[in-house]
Every structure is written in structure tokens, then in C-alpha cells.
Amino acid sequence: MALTHEKPPTMLSHGKLPYPQGTFVEDAETGLQGELQGVIEERTKETGKLASRTAYVRPRGGGIEWEAPLTRIRPADANG
């Protein structure tokens, strides 16, 4: 019989932004650039331990928003 490891129950909430909303940022892994819209944090229900932080970024001028781990987001060159 195979052992299964279930993910503990988690909860999502808005997280603190590392830069003001609308800051022009870059995803360090993909090179995509856009305006920071928000951050969602995932925490375990039992202990409140942080499991992940996800940034939501929208291309300048509009378009489809994407998400990336917050650790990959950094301020971008304002001329991009």
C-alpha cells in the first residue's frame, strides 16, 4: 500500500505588498514586466505558518494578469 501525504489545510489572505500597488516590476525568471497588483499569502490553518506568497502582476496598459512566486519579483527599469 502506498503512503500518501496530504497537504495540511490552508487559508488564503491578502499579503503585504513589498512595493506600492502599481509599481513596475519584473519577474526575474521569465523577464516579464508589469505593474504589481497584489499579493496572496497561503498559511496553514492549524499553526498559521506561511506556506507561500504569490504576486499578481498585470502588463502595463492592460492585458492578462499573471502570477509568480513573490521571491521572483523585483523592481524593473522604469523605461521598460
Secondary structure, DSSP 8 states (H G I E B T S, - for coil): ---------EEEEE---SS-TT-EEEETTT--EEEEEEEEEEEETTT--EEEEEEEEE-TTS---EEEEGGGEEE--TT-
